[in-house]
Amino acid sequence: MSEKRSEVNIDEKKLNQMKLGIILAERKNLKTREKSNDEMVETIRKIIENEIKKNY
């Protein structure tokens, strides 16, 4: 079986902003324990969605 591979272009600036936002949210939650695991998943999802919508 042959697999088809498609190329994906990744915007490094958006990727770095997403990583920074996720790390900061995780770091804050480690200190405060404010959000549950499910809430953190939703927070991370929102960070990714918001960053994708931005135009640089």
N, C-alpha and C positions, 0 to 999 in steps of 0.2 A: 504494500500500500504506500502510495506516495502522499505526502502531506503538502498542502499548499500553505505557503507562508506569505503573509502580507506584511509589508513594511509599515511601521508606525513612526511618524515624526513626533518627537517630543520637544516641547518648548522648555529649554533648560531653566529659563527664568521663572516660568510658572511652576515647574517642578520644585525648584528651590524654595519658592514662596510657600508652596503647600507643605513641604517638609518642615520648614521653620514654624509655620502655624501649628502643625500637628505636634511637634516637639514641645512648643511652648504650652499648648493645651494639656499635654500629658504631664509635663513638669508641674504645672499649676495643680492639676488634679492629684498628683502624688503627694503634694504638700497638704492639700485641703480635704481630700477624699469627698469632695462636694458632689461628684457625679458617679453614678453606677457604671458598670461596664457597658450596658446598653446605651446609656446617655452619652458615653464617650464615643461609641461607634457612630451615633447620630451626629455628634459634634464634628468628628473627623469627616464624615460624609458631607456635611455642610461646608467645611473648609475647602474640600476638593471641588464641590459644585461651584462655590463662589469664585474660586480661583480660575476655573475653566471659563466662567462667564466674563471675566475681565479681559479687556483688550489693552495690550501694551503697545 
